[in-house]
Amino acid sequence: MMNKNYNLESVREMAGDDEDFVKVIVETFLEEIPADVKLMTEAIENENSAVAYQFAHKMKPNLQLFGMELMDQILTIEDWSKAKVDSVLAKEAGEKIASKVGMAEKELKMDFEL
């Protein structure tokens, strides 16, 4: 079995193992997160660290909930907005987030037949 780019342990815990509710949480994630990632990536490309920060910060709890292990990358983008790290690092972090969320999006759609 291939390792997934997401982990539903926390989602299932939150949903009290109610599979219908799990599916609703997954659908909400798929409606919001890929779009937010796209806007965050655009903000990074445009060197707009304030907007990138807003999206990174907004996504943080969802990425954590789905066990995506992207906190280091989120923190890098947050630090960039505070001028603590170079934009090159923010771009790398953004690319890693976009890539992993993209793969998780495909897996979730397949796994939940969405």
Residue frames relative to the residue before (quaternion, step in Angstrom):
aa qw qx qy qz dx dy dz
M 1.0000 0.0000 0.0000 0.0000 0.00 0.00 0.00
M 0.4187 -0.7231 0.4983 0.2314 3.53 -0.81 1.04
N 0.4955 -0.6261 0.5035 0.3301 3.53 -1.14 0.61
K 0.3672 -0.7284 0.5405 0.2058 3.54 -0.92 0.96
N 0.4853 -0.6433 0.5085 0.3034 3.52 -1.31 0.36
Y 0.7318 0.2800 -0.2187 0.5816 3.55 1.28 0.25
N 0.1806 -0.7527 0.6228 0.1139 3.54 -1.33 0.30
L 0.2621 -0.8202 0.4952 0.1151 3.58 -0.61 1.14
E 0.3044 0.7878 -0.4959 0.2018 3.60 1.25 0.14
S 0.7144 0.4442 -0.2536 0.4775 3.59 0.78 -1.04
V 0.6121 0.5450 -0.3422 0.4595 3.58 1.08 -0.74
R 0.6759 0.4924 -0.2941 0.4629 3.58 0.90 -0.97
E 0.6167 0.5427 -0.3343 0.4620 3.56 1.08 -0.79
M 0.6679 0.5060 -0.2857 0.4650 3.56 0.92 -1.01
A 0.7226 0.4368 -0.2316 0.4831 3.58 1.01 -0.85
G 0.3970 -0.7276 0.4718 0.3008 3.58 1.27 -0.01
D 0.6226 -0.5878 0.3063 0.4160 3.56 1.10 0.85
D 0.4052 0.6732 -0.5002 0.3640 3.59 1.19 0.53
E 0.3513 -0.7938 0.4571 0.1938 3.59 -0.20 1.31
D 0.6114 0.5391 -0.3594 0.4543 3.61 1.07 -0.65
F 0.6637 0.4907 -0.2966 0.4804 3.55 1.00 -0.86
V 0.5894 0.5561 -0.3601 0.4622 3.59 1.06 -0.74
K 0.6666 0.5107 -0.3008 0.4521 3.58 0.91 -0.94
V 0.6257 0.5293 -0.3309 0.4678 3.60 1.03 -0.77
I 0.6471 0.5081 -0.3147 0.4734 3.60 0.96 -0.87
V 0.6427 0.5169 -0.3115 0.4719 3.59 0.99 -0.87
E 0.6563 0.5128 -0.3103 0.4583 3.60 0.92 -0.90
T 0.6426 0.5183 -0.3151 0.4681 3.58 1.00 -0.85
F 0.6186 0.5413 -0.3218 0.4699 3.56 1.01 -0.89
L 0.7048 0.4750 -0.2617 0.4573 3.59 0.85 -1.00
E 0.6331 0.5258 -0.3303 0.4621 3.58 1.13 -0.59
E 0.7890 0.3806 -0.1671 0.4524 3.56 0.92 -0.94
I 0.7349 0.5070 -0.2742 0.3573 3.55 0.65 -1.15
P 0.6638 0.4911 -0.3535 0.4395 3.68 0.73 -0.82
A 0.6384 0.5205 -0.3222 0.4666 3.60 1.03 -0.77
D 0.6540 0.5079 -0.3047 0.4706 3.58 0.99 -0.86
V 0.6256 0.5341 -0.3324 0.4614 3.58 1.03 -0.82
K 0.6397 0.5320 -0.3173 0.4549 3.57 0.98 -0.89
L 0.6832 0.4788 -0.2830 0.4732 3.59 0.90 -0.94
M 0.6267 0.5253 -0.3317 0.4704 3.58 1.05 -0.74
T 0.6520 0.5202 -0.3066 0.4585 3.58 0.95 -0.92
E 0.6401 0.5148 -0.3168 0.4742 3.58 1.00 -0.84
A 0.6431 0.5234 -0.3194 0.4588 3.58 0.98 -0.86
I 0.6387 0.5133 -0.3269 0.4709 3.59 1.00 -0.80
E 0.6574 0.5144 -0.3086 0.4560 3.58 0.91 -0.93
N 0.7153 0.4238 -0.2369 0.5026 3.58 1.10 -0.74
E 0.4464 -0.7151 0.4256 0.3289 3.58 1.34 0.22
N 0.4396 0.6770 -0.4705 0.3564 3.58 1.12 0.65
S 0.1540 -0.8555 0.4889 0.0731 3.54 0.30 1.30
A 0.6049 0.5696 -0.3675 0.4179 3.62 1.07 -0.62
V 0.6789 0.4667 -0.2817 0.4919 3.59 0.93 -0.89
A 0.6195 0.5385 -0.3389 0.4598 3.58 0.99 -0.82
Y 0.6283 0.5391 -0.3236 0.4582 3.57 1.00 -0.87
Q 0.6514 0.5353 -0.3262 0.4275 3.59 0.84 -0.98
F 0.7060 0.4526 -0.2732 0.4712 3.59 0.85 -0.95
A 0.6268 0.5313 -0.3405 0.4570 3.59 0.97 -0.82
H 0.6750 0.5034 -0.2812 0.4604 3.54 0.92 -1.00
K 0.6549 0.5263 -0.2989 0.4526 3.58 0.98 -0.89
M 0.7105 0.4710 -0.2564 0.4556 3.60 1.00 -0.84
K 0.4850 0.7311 -0.4104 0.2488 3.54 1.16 -0.67
P 0.7086 0.4513 -0.3065 0.4476 3.67 0.66 -0.94
N 0.6487 0.5190 -0.3223 0.4538 3.61 1.03 -0.73
L 0.6511 0.5016 -0.3196 0.4716 3.57 0.96 -0.83
Q 0.6337 0.5123 -0.3225 0.4817 3.57 1.10 -0.72
L 0.6422 0.5435 -0.3172 0.4376 3.58 0.91 -0.96
F 0.7404 0.3867 -0.2106 0.5078 3.58 1.04 -0.82
G 0.4838 -0.7265 0.4001 0.2794 3.57 1.26 0.48
M 0.3240 0.8139 -0.4418 0.1932 3.56 1.07 0.67
E 0.3122 -0.8012 0.4746 0.1881 3.58 1.29 0.01
L 0.4320 0.6800 -0.4715 0.3587 3.54 0.81 1.09
M 0.3119 0.7943 -0.4820 0.1987 3.58 1.24 0.29
D 0.6103 0.5503 -0.3605 0.4414 3.61 1.01 -0.74
Q 0.6774 0.4924 -0.2885 0.4642 3.56 0.96 -0.90
I 0.6236 0.5243 -0.3345 0.4737 3.59 1.02 -0.79
L 0.6666 0.5046 -0.2990 0.4600 3.58 0.92 -0.92
T 0.6012 0.5546 -0.3547 0.4529 3.59 1.07 -0.70
I 0.6770 0.4788 -0.2920 0.4767 3.59 0.91 -0.91
E 0.6311 0.5148 -0.3323 0.4757 3.58 1.02 -0.75
D 0.6584 0.5061 -0.3052 0.4661 3.60 0.98 -0.84
W 0.6073 0.5579 -0.3450 0.4483 3.57 1.07 -0.77
S 0.6607 0.5095 -0.3128 0.4538 3.57 0.98 -0.84
K 0.6907 0.4099 -0.2679 0.5321 3.59 1.25 -0.39
A 0.4871 -0.7040 0.3900 0.3391 3.57 1.34 0.39
K 0.4108 0.7112 -0.4725 0.3195 3.59 1.09 0.72
V 0.7836 0.1692 -0.1170 0.5861 3.59 1.18 -0.43
D 0.6149 -0.5764 0.4203 0.3362 3.55 -1.31 0.47
S 0.5916 -0.5946 0.4102 0.3581 3.58 -1.13 0.61
V 0.5400 0.6074 -0.4041 0.4197 3.61 1.19 -0.47
L 0.6671 0.4885 -0.2917 0.4809 3.58 0.98 -0.86
A 0.6252 0.5297 -0.3353 0.4649 3.58 1.04 -0.75
K 0.6373 0.5226 -0.3266 0.4626 3.60 1.00 -0.83
E 0.6464 0.5141 -0.3154 0.4673 3.59 0.95 -0.89
A 0.6552 0.5125 -0.3042 0.4643 3.56 0.94 -0.93
G 0.6539 0.5237 -0.3026 0.4546 3.56 0.95 -0.90
E 0.6517 0.5176 -0.3072 0.4616 3.56 1.01 -0.85
K 0.6524 0.5086 -0.3178 0.4633 3.57 0.98 -0.83
I 0.6381 0.5131 -0.3234 0.4744 3.59 0.99 -0.84
A 0.6690 0.5114 -0.3010 0.4474 3.59 0.84 -1.00
S 0.6622 0.5173 -0.2989 0.4523 3.56 0.94 -0.92
K 0.7109 0.4595 -0.2693 0.4593 3.57 0.79 -1.02
V 0.6420 0.5029 -0.3245 0.4792 3.60 0.99 -0.79
G 0.6260 0.5474 -0.3307 0.4463 3.59 1.02 -0.78
M 0.6750 0.4768 -0.2874 0.4843 3.56 0.95 -0.89
A 0.6485 0.5152 -0.3134 0.4645 3.59 0.98 -0.85
E 0.6065 0.5611 -0.3440 0.4461 3.57 1.07 -0.79
K 0.6620 0.4965 -0.3008 0.4741 3.61 0.90 -0.93
E 0.6706 0.5065 -0.3002 0.4514 3.58 0.91 -0.96
L 0.6649 0.5039 -0.3096 0.4562 3.59 0.90 -0.93
K 0.6418 0.5227 -0.3293 0.4544 3.60 0.97 -0.83
M 0.6623 0.4879 -0.3030 0.4811 3.57 1.02 -0.80
D 0.7026 0.4987 -0.2726 0.4282 3.55 0.81 -1.08
F 0.7650 0.3171 -0.1771 0.5318 3.60 1.08 -0.69
E 0.3973 -0.7504 0.4482 0.2797 3.57 1.32 0.23
L 0.3236 0.7548 -0.4985 0.2776 3.56 0.88 1.00
